[in-house]
Amino acid sequence: MTAFNIVRFRVKPGYQQQFIAAHRGRNSGFTGFRGGALVKTGDNSFCFVGEWASLQKIVNARPQMIAMLDTFRDTLEDQGGGLGLTDAVSGEVVVKIAAPKTKKPKAKAKTAKRKKRR
């Protein structure tokens, strides 16, 4: 069953580009990882959202995810409230919401242009 992990980060001032670069073009190679997105949610705050084949695949990849986090850990600020550097949650999809279908524009009928004979 499809699962997602969501991780919230607060980046130290002046380290945004380094943090973004650490994610750009990265192919994680995690088994079961379907893709994800890094989302800027504020001046120094970001969320990563990842889609996975199952919750167990997320659990299995945690040591690798921690190793990846270690490569940019120095760019992060403590979240406060006892959270540490990251605020991570994960779980299985219980409702999938499809995007609305868009209507395709009707094809215009081709009008034959007749040449006038003179």
KAKARA-V659597 format. One record per backbone hydrogen bond with DSSP energy under -1.0 kcal/mol. NH is the residue of the N-H (numbers start at 1). CO is the residue of the C=O. E is the energy in kcal/mol with one decimal. If there is no record, write none. Layout:
nh=NH co=CO e=E
nh=NH co=CO e=E
This chain:
nh=3 co=52 e=-1.9
nh=4 co=91 e=-2.5
nh=5 co=50 e=-1.9
nh=6 co=89 e=-3.0
nh=7 co=48 e=-2.4
nh=8 co=87 e=-2.4
nh=9 co=46 e=-3.0
nh=11 co=44 e=-3.5
nh=12 co=75 e=-2.9
nh=15 co=12 e=-2.1
nh=19 co=15 e=-2.5
nh=20 co=16 e=-2.8
nh=21 co=17 e=-2.6
nh=22 co=18 e=-1.6
nh=23 co=20 e=-1.4
nh=24 co=20 e=-2.0
nh=26 co=23 e=-1.5
nh=33 co=30 e=-1.7
nh=34 co=51 e=-3.1
nh=37 co=49 e=-2.1
nh=39 co=47 e=-3.5
nh=41 co=45 e=-2.1
nh=42 co=45 e=-1.3
nh=46 co=9 e=-2.1
nh=47 co=39 e=-2.4
nh=48 co=7 e=-2.7
nh=49 co=37 e=-2.5
nh=50 co=5 e=-2.8
nh=51 co=35 e=-3.2
nh=52 co=3 e=-3.1
nh=53 co=32 e=-2.3
nh=58 co=54 e=-1.1
nh=59 co=55 e=-2.2
nh=60 co=56 e=-2.7
nh=61 co=57 e=-1.5
nh=65 co=61 e=-2.6
nh=66 co=62 e=-2.6
nh=67 co=63 e=-1.8
nh=68 co=64 e=-2.2
nh=69 co=65 e=-2.5
nh=70 co=66 e=-2.0
nh=71 co=68 e=-1.4
nh=72 co=69 e=-1.7
nh=75 co=72 e=-2.1
nh=76 co=73 e=-1.7
nh=77 co=10 e=-3.5
nh=79 co=84 e=-4.0
nh=83 co=80 e=-1.6
nh=87 co=8 e=-1.8
nh=89 co=6 e=-2.6
nh=91 co=4 e=-2.1
nh=93 co=2 e=-2.9
